[in-house]
């Protein structure tokens, strides 16, 4: 399997982390999104939307969208709860991550790290909604070890990707102790060095 990804992207790292956790063999093909490498004719043949991550399976089929990819790769593993309701709760977090978390936390980070904007230049609504996402996670994680019960699932992998680097987007995690505890535990279980 080939993973076409940019290591600066949390969405791409999710795929790598799942493969590494489950010991799935892959070849990483580095794609620099800032240099327009997702817009080349060759890449657009793999993914007409021109986005990473994209995987190419051994039989030549391709799959895009980070949460769809990790859902496919982790089928039958401990990263997806066996209980149908718990699996649906995991999916609930996966959908929430792409709609209510990533558009704010990741976008603010992108603007600060890659576009070199200052905190005062960020859209106040994005900042407000990013804090709302972190507050929701804090409330949930104050009562639960992981996002779905007491075991690591794809929900944790997905939300860890940008939450662990939220500070790079101007989000101070000091006020979110349960989120910080969860980040450390999830990073440890995935064998990741702590985010700086």
C-alpha positions as CSV (number, residue, x, y, z in Angstrom):
1,X,0.0,0.0,0.0
2,X,1.1,3.5,-0.7
3,X,0.2,6.5,1.4
4,X,0.4,9.8,-0.3
5,X,0.7,12.4,2.4
6,X,2.2,15.5,3.9
7,X,3.8,15.0,7.3
8,X,2.8,18.6,8.2
9,X,-0.9,17.5,8.0
10,X,-2.6,16.0,11.0
11,X,-5.1,14.4,8.6
12,X,-2.2,12.5,6.9
13,X,-0.5,11.6,10.2
14,X,-3.7,9.9,11.4
15,X,-3.3,7.4,8.5
16,X,0.4,6.8,9.4
17,X,-0.4,6.3,13.1
18,X,-3.1,3.7,12.4
19,X,-0.8,1.8,10.1
20,X,2.1,1.9,12.6
21,X,-0.2,0.9,15.5
22,X,-1.6,-2.0,13.5
23,X,1.7,-2.9,11.9
24,X,0.3,-2.5,8.4
25,X,3.0,-2.3,5.7
26,X,3.0,0.8,3.6
27,X,5.3,3.0,1.6
28,X,5.0,6.7,2.4
29,X,5.1,9.0,-0.6
30,X,5.7,12.6,0.5
31,X,3.5,15.2,-1.1
32,X,4.2,18.9,-0.4
33,X,0.9,20.6,-0.5
34,X,2.5,24.0,-0.2
35,X,4.3,23.4,-3.5
36,X,1.0,22.4,-5.3
37,X,2.0,18.7,-5.6
38,X,-1.7,17.7,-5.1
39,X,-2.6,19.6,-8.3
40,X,-0.4,17.8,-10.7
41,X,-2.0,15.7,-13.4
42,X,-0.5,12.5,-11.9
43,X,-1.9,13.2,-8.5
44,X,-5.3,14.2,-9.8
45,X,-5.5,10.8,-11.4
46,X,-5.3,9.3,-8.0
47,X,-7.6,11.7,-6.3
48,X,-9.7,14.1,-8.4
49,X,-10.3,16.3,-5.4
50,X,-6.6,17.0,-5.2
51,X,-6.3,16.3,-1.5
52,X,-4.1,14.3,0.9
53,X,-4.1,11.8,2.4
54,X,-4.8,9.4,-0.4
55,X,-3.9,5.7,-0.3
56,X,-3.4,3.4,-3.2
57,X,-4.1,-0.2,-2.3
58,X,-2.0,-3.1,-3.8
59,X,-4.7,-3.8,-6.4
60,X,-4.5,-0.1,-7.6
61,X,-7.8,1.1,-6.0
62,X,-7.5,4.4,-4.2
63,X,-9.3,5.9,-1.2
64,X,-9.3,9.4,0.2
65,X,-10.5,11.4,3.2
66,X,-8.6,10.6,6.4
67,X,-11.4,9.3,8.5
68,X,-12.7,7.0,5.7
69,X,-9.2,5.7,5.2
70,X,-8.5,4.9,8.9
71,X,-12.0,3.4,9.2
72,X,-11.1,1.1,6.3
73,X,-7.6,0.2,7.5
74,X,-8.7,-0.5,11.1
75,X,-11.6,-2.8,10.3
76,X,-11.6,-5.8,12.6
77,X,-9.0,-4.3,14.9
78,X,-9.1,-3.1,18.5
79,X,-9.3,0.5,17.3
80,X,-13.0,0.0,16.4
81,X,-15.2,-1.1,19.2
82,X,-16.9,-4.5,18.8
83,X,-20.1,-3.2,20.3
84,X,-22.3,-1.6,17.6
85,X,-23.4,1.3,19.7
86,X,-19.8,2.1,20.8
87,X,-18.7,1.9,17.2
88,X,-21.5,4.4,16.3
89,X,-20.3,6.7,19.1
90,X,-16.8,6.5,17.6
91,X,-18.2,7.4,14.2
92,X,-20.1,10.3,15.9
93,X,-16.7,11.7,17.1
94,X,-15.2,11.1,13.6
95,X,-17.9,13.2,11.9
96,X,-17.7,15.8,14.7
97,X,-14.0,16.1,14.2
98,X,-14.2,17.0,10.6
99,X,-17.2,19.4,11.0
100,X,-16.7,21.0,14.4
101,X,-13.0,20.7,15.3
102,X,-10.7,20.5,12.3
103,X,-12.1,23.6,10.5
104,X,-11.2,25.8,13.5
105,X,-8.2,24.2,15.3
106,X,-6.4,23.1,12.2
107,X,-7.3,26.2,10.1
108,X,-6.0,28.6,12.8
109,X,-2.8,26.5,13.1
110,X,-2.3,26.5,9.3
111,X,-2.7,30.3,9.2
112,X,-0.2,30.9,12.0
113,X,2.4,28.2,11.1
114,X,2.3,28.3,7.3
115,X,0.8,31.7,6.5
116,X,2.7,33.4,9.4
117,X,-0.4,35.2,10.7
118,X,-0.4,36.5,14.2
119,X,-3.0,35.6,16.7
120,X,-4.7,39.0,16.3
121,X,-5.0,38.3,12.6
122,X,-7.1,35.1,13.1
123,X,-10.8,35.1,12.4
124,X,-12.4,35.6,15.9
125,X,-15.3,33.3,15.0
126,X,-12.8,30.5,14.1
127,X,-11.0,31.1,17.4
128,X,-14.3,31.0,19.4
129,X,-15.4,27.8,17.7
130,X,-12.0,26.2,18.3
131,X,-12.3,26.9,22.0
132,X,-15.9,25.6,22.0
133,X,-14.6,22.3,20.5
134,X,-11.9,22.1,23.1
135,X,-14.4,22.8,25.9
136,X,-16.6,20.0,24.6
137,X,-13.7,17.6,24.6
138,X,-12.7,18.8,28.1
139,X,-16.2,18.2,29.5
140,X,-16.3,14.7,28.0
141,X,-12.8,13.6,28.9
142,X,-13.2,14.8,32.5
143,X,-15.6,11.8,32.9
144,X,-14.1,9.3,30.4
145,X,-10.5,8.1,29.9
146,X,-10.9,8.1,26.2
147,X,-13.5,9.4,23.8
148,X,-15.3,6.1,23.7
149,X,-15.0,4.5,27.1
150,X,-11.8,3.2,28.5
151,X,-9.9,2.1,25.4
152,X,-8.2,3.9,22.5
153,X,-10.2,4.0,19.4
154,X,-10.1,5.8,16.0
155,X,-12.0,8.7,17.6
156,X,-8.9,9.3,19.7
157,X,-6.5,9.0,16.8
158,X,-8.6,11.3,14.7
159,X,-9.0,14.1,17.3
160,X,-5.4,13.7,18.6
161,X,-4.0,14.8,15.3
162,X,-4.8,18.5,15.6
163,X,-5.6,18.8,19.3
164,X,-2.0,17.9,20.3
165,X,-0.7,20.9,18.2
166,X,-3.6,23.3,19.0
167,X,-1.1,25.6,20.7
168,X,0.5,26.2,17.3
169,X,-2.8,27.8,16.3
170,X,-3.0,30.0,19.3
171,X,-5.1,27.7,21.5
172,X,-3.6,27.6,25.0
173,X,-4.4,24.1,26.5
174,X,-3.6,25.2,30.0
175,X,-7.3,25.6,30.8
176,X,-8.1,22.1,29.5
177,X,-6.4,19.6,32.0
178,X,-8.5,16.6,30.9
179,X,-7.6,17.2,27.3
180,X,-3.9,17.5,28.2
181,X,-4.1,14.2,30.2
182,X,-5.8,12.5,27.3
183,X,-3.2,13.8,24.8
184,X,-0.3,12.4,26.9
185,X,-2.0,9.0,27.3
186,X,-3.0,8.7,23.6
187,X,0.5,9.8,22.4
188,X,2.0,7.2,24.7
189,X,-0.3,4.4,23.4
190,X,0.5,5.4,19.8
191,X,4.3,5.5,20.5
192,X,4.5,9.2,19.7
193,X,6.9,11.7,21.2
194,X,5.0,14.5,22.9
195,X,4.1,17.4,20.6
196,X,6.4,20.5,21.3
